[in-house]
């Protein structure tokens, strides 16, 4: 039995949006398809009439500097991000996140846009992007717009994208002197298992002081979670054991860790969060002491 009735191959973003608008419903976009195809085959996705293949659109495969931003197209696969010198220089937390997704075959196919659009609270690529304060470019029949990443998420597995919208790509601020980021996670032993807990940190240092910080963690709520209170606590404080301890307490107070029968208890996740935050802060702090252009890895 066919899993769909029509398969379209647009060559531009505008053609893709038009195809989604004009196709018989339900119509959905596909790029890497590593999640979607499994869901369709296993009956975990509603029936689909039309698949709109985005892999033939060059703009979605771009990875380049655009002005003061690093642009990563939504169709860029994870392994290309891992291997990119530009991504390594300006988006270390994202590189580390992408390098831990699935196995090599999955990373060669799965795309960053798919990881984000799936809207899972602990999606590794999403958590890595959140700490970097990425913005997403969205294309719709009305045109294009840029939105902050948190605006894309409604609930577990639910994005705010309309059926006729696609993610074009992501804009990340370029790394400046004194800035660094890091991503850490704990997962079950299986190579393709989703994380028990993951965490990303971006910070800017000025001598021995944390001038600014951003912390993201998942799963810590129904959507990918920016730890705003923890980030604010860190800002302006010296990088000391006391500051790290205070940040750990703040994170435990604001994050909502829950028990998952298939993965871990809330108590275990709370214990992990303390360790992961310290490790990520330490690594990001060390990288912030390296001048852009040096090896962050």
C-alpha positions, 0 to 999 in steps of 0.5 A: 500500500502506498504511503502517499499519492503524489510526490512533488519536486519544487526547485525554489522556496516559492515553488515549494510554498505554492506546491503546499498551498495548491496540492491536495490535502494533506500535503507536507514537506519532506527533506531528510525524512528520517523521522517522517518515513518511520512515522508513516511506515509505522502508522504513527502519522496521519495519512498523507496525500502529497509529499513536497520534496525540498531536497532540490532547493539550493537555498535550503542547502546553503551554509555561509556568512551573510553580513553579521550572521551565519546562515544555515539552510534548513535542508543542511544535514547534520554531518555537514554542520559537524564538518563545517569550519564555519559552524565550528568557529561560530556555533560550537554548541550546535556542532556538538549537538549535531554530532550526537544525533543518531548514527552516521547514516542518520546524520548524513540524511537528517536535516537541521530544519527537520530536527527543529520542525519536529518540535520535540522538547529535547531535540539536540539541534534545537537546544544547541540553536537556542543557546546561540539565540538563533532566528528562523526564516519562514516562507509562506504564501504571504512572503518571508519573515524571521522569528525567534526560535522559541516562537516556533514551538507550541507543545510537544511535537507541535510547531507553530508552522502553518501547513503552507509554511516551511523553514528556509534556514537559521541565522546565528550571530557570528562569534565575537572575541570573548564568546564561546558555547558548548553542548552536553548530553546524557543518553541511554546506551543505544546509539540512536536513543534520544537524550535523557537530558541535554544542555547548551550554554553560550557565554561572553566573558570579560576578564574573569567576569561572565558578561552575558550568558544563555542556557538551554536545556531539554526536556525541561517543559513542553517545549524546548526550554531557555533557562532565562532565570539561570542565564540572568543569574550568571550575567555579571558574576565572576566565574567561580565555584560559588557562581556555578553553584548558584546557577545550578540551584537557579536551574533546578528551581526554574526547570520542570523535569518530569519522570519518563518511564522509558528514559529516566526519573525526574530526580535523576534528571535533576541530578544530571542537570547539575553536572551538565550545567557545570561541564558546559559552563566550564567548556564555554568559558574556556572557549570564550578565552580563545580568539575567533579563528583558533581551534575550539574543538 
